[in-house]
Amino acid sequence: MSVQFRYSFLLFAFLFLFFANTAFANNKDTLSTFLKLDNVEKINNTFSFRPYYTIKSTSISIIDKNNVSEPVLYRAKIPSSAGLGFGYKFIYICLSLDLPRSSESIAKYGNTKSTSFQMSIQRRHFGMKFFFRNYRHFYLSNPTDFYEDWNSSRFPKRTDIGTYTLGFYNNYILSNRFSMNAAFDQSERQKKSGGSLMLMGGGFISHLVNDSTMIPYDVRDNFPDLRNYRKGTFNSVIIAPGYGYSFVQGNFSLTPVLFAGSGPQFQSNRETHKRYFRMRLPLFFSSKVALSYNAKTFFSCISFSYETSNVPFHLTKIRTGTTALEFAAGVRF
């Protein structure tokens, strides 16, 4: 697929979904013709209290496009966290704390340093999320693919590898039959099963750094693009159509949401003895699924999210992935 064709396709998809959102999402008569009646009810309780527990992970995969070598897979051992959420009318404040790790875990996986921040607003048809994620110290999770005599229960540590991502996403929900709030935050209630076409748009800046090379010494020739790679900054713009559907049975619901798309990525890369710039069009993928219970006073949710993006080179690509598993329960007054 040529770059010109992919740009034309993305522009067409964006304009189609934008005008569909404008025409349908704000016109109830048109919505009732195509999408039946409003399927979501607001919850008017004044105050809510929501404890939660979260397990997160992040990875950096370096992939040989010629399939000569196994991927080089780095992971960060991020501490799990516990927190409390407090809601008053349309305002929601969340406080969380990283839980301590055992000395055995630190010895095996290393002592990852992490900082994360997220602020989000989700309305019926529009949502926005700002985020910052910073991770330092990774471990090589597949050492036996590169070191035949590796028999230790501890993994090789890379305290020099660090990455951060700063950005934002918007989402547009076209139908009154589906609510992101009902599925993941329980601030609304979905009365029966329904779904919606959606559109995500956003941008983010990512940075990756190491002090020598990202590639194990014995297979450096299989990754010529990154043989002497030191650091890079990647500015990405994303347009990703998506779809979500809630399967509702009484107070229970099961909701998968999926976004997939692409957009221009402007790279600034530095090797040991040179620096170069380029533009690529990588793929982006984001998914989330939730199992929720949403009664009048008590509510709970188990959710899992996965997001991945790519940094393509000529013969190699870097794939980053983040996951989060959250358990939450709460009450309303």
C-alpha positions as a Markdown table, in Angstrom:
| # | Residue | x | y | z |
|---|---|---|---|---|
| 1 | Met | 0.0 | 0.0 | 0.0 |
| 2 | Ser | 1.5 | 3.3 | -1.1 |
| 3 | Val | 1.9 | 6.2 | 1.3 |
| 4 | Gln | -0.3 | 8.4 | -0.9 |
| 5 | Phe | -3.1 | 5.8 | -0.9 |
| 6 | Arg | -2.9 | 5.4 | 2.9 |
| 7 | Tyr | -3.1 | 9.1 | 3.4 |
| 8 | Ser | -6.2 | 9.3 | 1.1 |
| 9 | Phe | -7.8 | 6.4 | 3.0 |
| 10 | Leu | -7.2 | 8.0 | 6.4 |
| 11 | Leu | -8.5 | 11.4 | 5.2 |
| 12 | Phe | -11.6 | 9.8 | 3.8 |
| 13 | Ala | -12.3 | 7.8 | 7.0 |
| 14 | Phe | -11.7 | 10.9 | 9.2 |
| 15 | Leu | -14.1 | 13.1 | 7.1 |
| 16 | Phe | -16.7 | 10.4 | 6.9 |
| 17 | Leu | -16.8 | 9.8 | 10.6 |
| 18 | Phe | -16.6 | 13.5 | 11.4 |
| 19 | Phe | -19.6 | 14.4 | 9.3 |
| 20 | Ala | -21.5 | 11.3 | 10.5 |
| 21 | Asn | -20.8 | 12.4 | 14.1 |
| 22 | Thr | -22.0 | 16.0 | 13.3 |
| 23 | Ala | -25.1 | 14.8 | 11.5 |
| 24 | Phe | -26.2 | 12.0 | 13.8 |
| 25 | Ala | -24.9 | 12.5 | 17.3 |
| 26 | Asn | -26.6 | 15.9 | 17.8 |
| 27 | Asn | -29.9 | 15.1 | 16.0 |
| 28 | Lys | -32.2 | 12.9 | 18.1 |
| 29 | Asp | -34.9 | 12.6 | 15.4 |
| 30 | Thr | -32.3 | 11.2 | 13.0 |
| 31 | Leu | -30.9 | 9.0 | 15.7 |
| 32 | Ser | -34.3 | 7.6 | 16.5 |
| 33 | Thr | -34.7 | 6.7 | 12.8 |
| 34 | Phe | -31.5 | 4.8 | 12.5 |
| 35 | Leu | -30.6 | 3.8 | 16.0 |
| 36 | Lys | -33.9 | 3.4 | 17.8 |
| 37 | Leu | -34.3 | 5.1 | 21.2 |
| 38 | Asp | -31.9 | 6.4 | 23.8 |
| 39 | Asn | -30.4 | 3.3 | 25.5 |
| 40 | Val | -28.5 | 5.0 | 28.4 |
| 41 | Glu | -29.8 | 6.6 | 31.6 |
| 42 | Lys | -27.9 | 9.1 | 33.8 |
| 43 | Ile | -27.2 | 8.3 | 37.5 |
| 44 | Asn | -28.1 | 11.3 | 39.6 |
| 45 | Asn | -26.4 | 10.3 | 42.9 |
| 46 | Thr | -24.4 | 13.2 | 44.3 |
| 47 | Phe | -21.4 | 11.3 | 45.8 |
| 48 | Ser | -19.6 | 8.1 | 45.0 |
| 49 | Phe | -16.6 | 6.3 | 46.6 |
| 50 | Arg | -14.5 | 3.8 | 44.5 |
| 51 | Pro | -11.4 | 1.9 | 45.8 |
| 52 | Tyr | -9.4 | 0.1 | 43.1 |
| 53 | Tyr | -6.3 | -2.0 | 42.5 |
| 54 | Thr | -4.2 | -1.9 | 39.3 |
| 55 | Ile | -1.6 | -4.1 | 37.7 |
| 56 | Lys | 0.4 | -2.5 | 34.8 |
| 57 | Ser | 3.1 | -3.6 | 32.5 |
| 58 | Thr | 5.0 | -2.1 | 29.6 |
| 59 | Ser | 7.3 | -3.7 | 27.0 |
| 60 | Ile | 9.7 | -2.8 | 24.1 |
| 61 | Ser | 9.9 | -5.4 | 21.3 |
| 62 | Ile | 12.6 | -5.0 | 18.7 |
| 63 | Ile | 11.6 | -7.1 | 15.6 |
| 64 | Asp | 13.7 | -8.2 | 12.7 |
| 65 | Lys | 11.5 | -7.9 | 9.6 |
| 66 | Asn | 13.5 | -10.5 | 7.8 |
| 67 | Asn | 12.8 | -13.1 | 10.6 |
| 68 | Val | 16.5 | -14.0 | 10.8 |
| 69 | Ser | 16.5 | -13.4 | 14.6 |
| 70 | Glu | 14.1 | -13.8 | 17.4 |
| 71 | Pro | 12.6 | -10.5 | 18.7 |
| 72 | Val | 14.5 | -8.7 | 21.4 |
| 73 | Leu | 11.9 | -8.3 | 24.2 |
| 74 | Tyr | 12.5 | -5.9 | 27.1 |
| 75 | Arg | 10.0 | -5.5 | 29.9 |
| 76 | Ala | 9.6 | -3.1 | 32.9 |
| 77 | Lys | 8.5 | -4.6 | 36.2 |
| 78 | Ile | 6.1 | -1.8 | 37.3 |
| 79 | Pro | 4.8 | -1.8 | 40.8 |
| 80 | Ser | 1.1 | -2.5 | 41.2 |
| 81 | Ser | -0.9 | 0.3 | 42.8 |
| 82 | Ala | -4.0 | 0.8 | 44.9 |
| 83 | Gly | -6.1 | 3.9 | 45.0 |
| 84 | Leu | -9.3 | 5.7 | 46.0 |
| 85 | Gly | -11.7 | 7.6 | 43.7 |
| 86 | Phe | -14.1 | 10.2 | 44.9 |
| 87 | Gly | -16.9 | 11.5 | 42.7 |
| 88 | Tyr | -19.1 | 14.5 | 43.4 |
| 89 | Lys | -21.7 | 15.2 | 40.6 |
| 90 | Phe | -19.6 | 15.4 | 37.4 |
| 91 | Ile | -16.2 | 15.8 | 39.2 |
| 92 | Tyr | -14.1 | 12.8 | 39.8 |
| 93 | Ile | -10.8 | 12.8 | 41.7 |
| 94 | Cys | -8.5 | 9.8 | 42.0 |
| 95 | Leu | -5.5 | 9.2 | 44.4 |
| 96 | Ser | -3.2 | 6.2 | 44.0 |
| 97 | Leu | -0.1 | 4.8 | 45.6 |
| 98 | Asp | 2.5 | 2.3 | 44.3 |
| 99 | Leu | 2.7 | -0.8 | 46.4 |
| 100 | Pro | 6.2 | -1.9 | 47.7 |
| 101 | Arg | 8.0 | -4.7 | 45.9 |
| 102 | Ser | 9.8 | -7.6 | 47.5 |
| 103 | Ser | 13.6 | -7.9 | 47.5 |
| 104 | Glu | 13.3 | -11.2 | 45.6 |
| 105 | Ser | 11.3 | -9.4 | 42.8 |
| 106 | Ile | 13.8 | -6.6 | 42.6 |
| 107 | Ala | 16.7 | -9.1 | 42.4 |
| 108 | Lys | 15.0 | -11.1 | 39.6 |
| 109 | Tyr | 13.5 | -8.3 | 37.5 |
| 110 | Gly | 15.4 | -5.2 | 38.5 |
| 111 | Asn | 14.1 | -2.0 | 40.1 |
| 112 | Thr | 12.1 | -0.2 | 37.5 |
| 113 | Lys | 11.5 | 3.5 | 38.2 |
| 114 | Ser | 8.1 | 4.7 | 36.9 |
| 115 | Thr | 6.0 | 7.9 | 36.9 |
| 116 | Ser | 2.6 | 8.1 | 35.4 |
| 117 | Phe | -0.2 | 10.7 | 35.2 |
| 118 | Gln | -3.6 | 10.7 | 33.6 |
| 119 | Met | -6.5 | 13.1 | 33.4 |
| 120 | Ser | -9.6 | 12.2 | 31.5 |
| 121 | Ile | -13.1 | 13.6 | 30.8 |
| 122 | Gln | -15.8 | 11.4 | 29.3 |
| 123 | Arg | -19.2 | 12.7 | 28.2 |
| 124 | Arg | -21.9 | 10.8 | 26.3 |
| 125 | His | -20.5 | 11.5 | 22.8 |
| 126 | Phe | -17.1 | 13.0 | 23.5 |
| 127 | Gly | -14.1 | 12.0 | 25.6 |
| 128 | Met | -10.6 | 13.4 | 26.1 |
| 129 | Lys | -7.6 | 11.9 | 27.9 |
| 130 | Phe | -4.2 | 13.5 | 28.7 |
| 131 | Phe | -1.4 | 11.2 | 29.9 |
| 132 | Phe | 2.3 | 11.0 | 30.8 |
| 133 | Arg | 4.2 | 7.7 | 31.3 |
| 134 | Asn | 7.9 | 7.4 | 32.2 |
| 135 | Tyr | 9.8 | 4.2 | 32.7 |
| 136 | Arg | 13.5 | 3.6 | 33.5 |
| 137 | His | 15.3 | 0.3 | 34.0 |
| 138 | Phe | 14.2 | -2.7 | 31.9 |
| 139 | Tyr | 15.1 | -6.4 | 31.9 |
| 140 | Leu | 15.6 | -8.7 | 28.9 |
| 141 | Ser | 12.7 | -11.2 | 29.2 |
| 142 | Asn | 14.0 | -13.8 | 26.7 |
| 143 | Pro | 17.7 | -14.2 | 27.4 |
| 144 | Thr | 17.8 | -17.9 | 26.4 |
| 145 | Asp | 17.1 | -16.8 | 22.7 |
| 146 | Phe | 20.5 | -15.0 | 22.7 |
| 147 | Tyr | 22.6 | -16.7 | 25.3 |
| 148 | Glu | 22.7 | -20.5 | 25.0 |
| 149 | Asp | 24.3 | -21.0 | 28.4 |
| 150 | Trp | 21.9 | -18.7 | 30.3 |
| 151 | Asn | 20.5 | -20.8 | 33.2 |
| 152 | Ser | 19.9 | -18.1 | 35.9 |
| 153 | Ser | 16.5 | -17.5 | 37.4 |
| 154 | Arg | 17.3 | -13.8 | 37.3 |
| 155 | Phe | 17.0 | -11.8 | 34.1 |
| 156 | Pro | 19.7 | -9.5 | 32.5 |
| 157 | Lys | 19.1 | -5.9 | 33.6 |
| 158 | Arg | 19.3 | -2.8 | 31.5 |
| 159 | Thr | 19.4 | 0.1 | 33.8 |
| 160 | Asp | 20.4 | 2.4 | 30.9 |
| 161 | Ile | 17.1 | 2.0 | 28.9 |
| 162 | Gly | 14.5 | 4.6 | 29.5 |
| 163 | Thr | 11.3 | 5.7 | 27.7 |
| 164 | Tyr | 8.6 | 8.3 | 28.2 |
| 165 | Thr | 5.4 | 9.1 | 26.3 |
| 166 | Leu | 3.4 | 12.4 | 26.6 |
| 167 | Gly | 0.1 | 12.9 | 24.7 |
| 168 | Phe | -3.6 | 13.1 | 24.5 |
| 169 | Tyr | -6.5 | 11.2 | 22.8 |
| 170 | Asn | -10.0 | 12.3 | 21.9 |
| 171 | Asn | -12.9 | 9.9 | 21.2 |
| 172 | Tyr | -16.2 | 10.5 | 19.4 |
| 173 | Ile | -19.2 | 8.2 | 20.0 |
| 174 | Leu | -21.8 | 8.4 | 17.3 |
| 175 | Ser | -24.7 | 6.6 | 18.9 |
| 176 | Asn | -27.0 | 7.1 | 21.9 |
| 177 | Arg | -27.2 | 3.3 | 22.3 |
| 178 | Phe | -23.7 | 3.0 | 23.9 |
| 179 | Ser | -22.0 | 4.5 | 26.9 |
| 180 | Met | -18.3 | 4.4 | 27.8 |
| 181 | Asn | -19.1 | 5.7 | 31.2 |
| 182 | Ala | -21.6 | 2.9 | 31.9 |
| 183 | Ala | -19.1 | 0.3 | 30.8 |
| 184 | Phe | -15.9 | 1.4 | 32.6 |
| 185 | Asp | -16.8 | 4.0 | 35.3 |
| 186 | Gln | -20.4 | 3.1 | 36.1 |
| 187 | Ser | -21.4 | 6.8 | 36.2 |
| 188 | Glu | -24.2 | 6.0 | 33.8 |
| 189 | Arg | -26.3 | 2.9 | 33.3 |
| 190 | Gln | -26.9 | 1.1 | 30.0 |
| 191 | Lys | -30.4 | -0.3 | 29.9 |
| 192 | Lys | -30.0 | -2.9 | 27.2 |
| 193 | Ser | -27.4 | -4.3 | 24.8 |
| 194 | Gly | -26.1 | -1.9 | 22.2 |
| 195 | Gly | -23.0 | -0.6 | 20.4 |
| 196 | Ser | -21.6 | 2.3 | 18.5 |
| 197 | Leu | -19.1 | 3.3 | 15.8 |
| 198 | Met | -16.4 | 5.6 | 17.2 |
| 199 | Leu | -13.4 | 7.7 | 16.2 |
| 200 | Met | -10.2 | 8.3 | 18.1 |
| 201 | Gly | -7.9 | 11.1 | 17.2 |
| 202 | Gly | -4.9 | 12.4 | 19.1 |
| 203 | Gly | -1.1 | 12.9 | 19.2 |
| 204 | Phe | 1.8 | 12.0 | 21.4 |
| 205 | Ile | 5.5 | 12.4 | 21.8 |
| 206 | Ser | 7.6 | 9.3 | 22.7 |
| 207 | His | 11.3 | 9.2 | 23.6 |
| 208 | Leu | 13.6 | 6.2 | 23.8 |
| 209 | Val | 17.2 | 6.2 | 25.1 |
| 210 | Asn | 20.1 | 3.8 | 25.9 |
| 211 | Asp | 23.8 | 4.3 | 26.5 |
| 212 | Ser | 25.3 | 1.8 | 24.0 |
| 213 | Thr | 23.1 | -0.5 | 21.9 |
| 214 | Met | 19.6 | -2.0 | 22.3 |
| 215 | Ile | 20.7 | -5.3 | 20.7 |
| 216 | Pro | 22.5 | -8.3 | 22.4 |
| 217 | Tyr | 26.0 | -8.4 | 21.1 |
| 218 | Asp | 25.8 | -11.8 | 19.3 |
| 219 | Val | 22.9 | -10.8 | 17.1 |
| 220 | Arg | 23.7 | -7.2 | 16.4 |
| 221 | Asp | 24.3 | -7.9 | 12.7 |
| 222 | Asn | 20.7 | -9.1 | 12.4 |
| 223 | Phe | 19.4 | -5.6 | 13.3 |
| 224 | Pro | 21.5 | -3.2 | 11.2 |
| 225 | Asp | 19.2 | -0.3 | 11.7 |
| 226 | Leu | 19.7 | -0.4 | 15.5 |
| 227 | Arg | 23.3 | -1.7 | 15.7 |
| 228 | Asn | 24.6 | 1.6 | 17.1 |
| 229 | Tyr | 21.3 | 3.2 | 18.1 |
| 230 | Arg | 21.4 | 5.5 | 21.0 |
| 231 | Lys | 18.2 | 7.4 | 21.3 |
| 232 | Gly | 15.2 | 8.7 | 19.4 |
| 233 | Thr | 12.2 | 11.0 | 19.6 |
| 234 | Phe | 9.0 | 10.1 | 17.8 |
| 235 | Asn | 6.1 | 12.6 | 17.2 |
| 236 | Ser | 3.0 | 10.8 | 16.1 |
| 237 | Val | -0.5 | 11.8 | 15.0 |
| 238 | Ile | -3.2 | 9.1 | 15.2 |
| 239 | Ile | -6.6 | 8.7 | 13.5 |
| 240 | Ala | -8.2 | 5.4 | 14.6 |
| 241 | Pro | -11.8 | 4.3 | 13.8 |
| 242 | Gly | -13.2 | 2.0 | 16.4 |
| 243 | Tyr | -16.3 | 0.2 | 17.7 |
| 244 | Gly | -17.6 | -0.7 | 21.1 |
| 245 | Tyr | -20.5 | -3.0 | 22.2 |
| 246 | Ser | -22.1 | -3.7 | 25.6 |
| 247 | Phe | -23.7 | -7.1 | 26.2 |
| 248 | Val | -26.2 | -6.3 | 29.0 |
| 249 | Gln | -28.0 | -8.8 | 31.2 |
| 250 | Gly | -29.8 | -7.2 | 34.2 |
| 251 | Asn | -27.2 | -5.2 | 36.2 |
| 252 | Phe | -24.3 | -7.0 | 34.5 |
| 253 | Ser | -22.5 | -6.0 | 31.3 |
| 254 | Leu | -19.6 | -7.2 | 29.2 |
| 255 | Thr | -18.1 | -4.5 | 27.0 |
| 256 | Pro | -15.2 | -4.8 | 24.4 |
| 257 | Val | -13.9 | -1.7 | 22.7 |
| 258 | Leu | -11.4 | -1.6 | 19.8 |
| 259 | Phe | -9.6 | 1.1 | 17.9 |
| 260 | Ala | -7.2 | 0.6 | 15.1 |
| 261 | Gly | -5.6 | 3.2 | 12.8 |
| 262 | Ser | -2.5 | 5.0 | 11.7 |
| 263 | Gly | -1.0 | 8.5 | 11.1 |
| 264 | Pro | 2.2 | 10.3 | 10.3 |
| 265 | Gln | 5.2 | 9.8 | 12.7 |
| 266 | Phe | 8.1 | 12.2 | 12.5 |
| 267 | Gln | 11.3 | 10.6 | 13.9 |
| 268 | Ser | 14.5 | 12.1 | 15.1 |
| 269 | Asn | 17.1 | 9.3 | 15.6 |
| 270 | Arg | 20.7 | 9.4 | 16.9 |
| 271 | Glu | 23.3 | 6.7 | 16.5 |
| 272 | Thr | 26.8 | 6.8 | 17.9 |
| 273 | His | 28.3 | 8.9 | 15.1 |
| 274 | Lys | 25.3 | 10.4 | 13.2 |
| 275 | Arg | 21.8 | 11.8 | 13.5 |
| 276 | Tyr | 19.0 | 11.5 | 11.0 |
| 277 | Phe | 15.3 | 12.4 | 10.5 |
| 278 | Arg | 12.5 | 10.6 | 8.7 |
| 279 | Met | 8.7 | 10.3 | 8.4 |
| 280 | Arg | 6.8 | 7.0 | 8.7 |
| 281 | Leu | 3.2 | 5.8 | 8.8 |
| 282 | Pro | 3.0 | 3.2 | 11.6 |
| 283 | Leu | 0.0 | 1.2 | 12.9 |
| 284 | Phe | -1.7 | 1.9 | 16.2 |
| 285 | Phe | -4.0 | -0.4 | 18.1 |
| 286 | Ser | -5.9 | 0.1 | 21.3 |
| 287 | Ser | -8.4 | -2.2 | 23.0 |
| 288 | Lys | -10.3 | -2.4 | 26.3 |
| 289 | Val | -12.7 | -4.9 | 27.8 |
| 290 | Ala | -14.8 | -4.6 | 31.0 |
| 291 | Leu | -17.0 | -6.9 | 33.0 |
| 292 | Ser | -19.2 | -4.7 | 35.2 |
| 293 | Tyr | -22.0 | -4.8 | 37.8 |
| 294 | Asn | -24.0 | -1.6 | 38.0 |
| 295 | Ala | -26.8 | -1.5 | 40.6 |
| 296 | Lys | -28.5 | 1.4 | 42.3 |
| 297 | Thr | -26.1 | 1.7 | 45.2 |
| 298 | Phe | -23.2 | -0.8 | 44.7 |
| 299 | Phe | -21.1 | -1.1 | 41.5 |
| 300 | Ser | -17.9 | -3.0 | 40.5 |
| 301 | Cys | -15.8 | -3.5 | 37.4 |
| 302 | Ile | -12.9 | -5.7 | 36.2 |
| 303 | Ser | -11.2 | -4.2 | 33.1 |
| 304 | Phe | -8.2 | -5.0 | 31.0 |
| 305 | Ser | -6.7 | -2.6 | 28.5 |
| 306 | Tyr | -3.9 | -3.0 | 25.9 |
| 307 | Glu | -2.3 | -0.4 | 23.6 |
| 308 | Thr | 0.5 | -0.8 | 21.1 |
| 309 | Ser | 2.3 | 1.4 | 18.6 |
| 310 | Asn | 5.2 | 1.0 | 16.3 |
| 311 | Val | 8.4 | 2.8 | 15.4 |
| 312 | Pro | 9.3 | 1.4 | 11.9 |
| 313 | Phe | 12.8 | 1.5 | 10.4 |
| 314 | His | 14.1 | 0.0 | 7.2 |
| 315 | Leu | 14.7 | -3.6 | 8.2 |
| 316 | Thr | 13.7 | -3.4 | 11.9 |
| 317 | Lys | 10.8 | -2.1 | 13.9 |
| 318 | Ile | 10.3 | -1.2 | 17.6 |
| 319 | Arg | 6.9 | -2.1 | 19.0 |
| 320 | Thr | 5.9 | -0.7 | 22.4 |
| 321 | Gly | 3.0 | -2.1 | 24.4 |
| 322 | Thr | 1.3 | -1.2 | 27.6 |
| 323 | Thr | -1.3 | -3.2 | 29.6 |
| 324 | Ala | -3.4 | -2.5 | 32.6 |
| 325 | Leu | -5.6 | -4.8 | 34.7 |
| 326 | Glu | -7.9 | -3.1 | 37.2 |
| 327 | Phe | -10.2 | -4.3 | 39.9 |
| 328 | Ala | -12.6 | -1.7 | 41.3 |
| 329 | Ala | -15.7 | -1.5 | 43.4 |
| 330 | Gly | -17.7 | 1.4 | 44.9 |
| 331 | Val | -20.9 | 2.8 | 46.4 |
| 332 | Arg | -23.1 | 5.8 | 45.7 |
| 333 | Phe | -24.9 | 8.0 | 48.1 |
